[in-house]
Amino acid sequence: MTVTFNHTIIAASDRDESARFFRELSELPEAPSWGPFTNIQLPDGVLLQFAEPPMEIQMQHYAFLVDDELFDRAHRRLCDLGIEHWADPQMRRAGETNTEHGGRGVYFKDPSGHALELITRPYL
């Protein structure tokens, strides 16, 4: 068997709120959840498991490759919801998107403060 990515746990101050935010922005259906996790399943089968840790949450960065149509809809949702977003990871170009690597990208934070990125072309 080759190596494939299966799941990751994302720390959240409110696991349901963070999972709902990501699910709605990414237009994904609900997934079965269990125990301390609220799960989201990506189309390739990878599970994002949101959990509430008993410690301070450290910001992490998660980047997701999306098609141009979903990018447009997600960016529109960010704007409609008044969610601050940037064209760059240093968060200097507020309210913009970028055209790096032959595609488009945008950075924003989820309800727990993680830095999320949507891109339309892979970096490599």
HELIX and SHEET records of a PDB file:
HELIX    1   1 ARG A   15  SER A   26  1                                  12    
HELIX    2   2 ASP A   68  ASP A   80  1                                  13    
HELIX    3   3 GLU A  100  GLY A  102  5                                   3    
SHEET    1   A 3 HIS A   7  ALA A  11  0                                        
SHEET    2   A 3 LEU A  47  ALA A  51  1                                        
SHEET    3   A 3 THR A  38  GLN A  41 -1                                        
SHEET    1   B 4 HIS A  61  LEU A  65  0                                        
SHEET    2   B 4 ALA A 115  ILE A 119  1                                        
SHEET    3   B 4 GLY A 105  LYS A 109 -1                                        
SHEET    4   B 4 HIS A  85  TRP A  86 -1                                        
END                                                                             
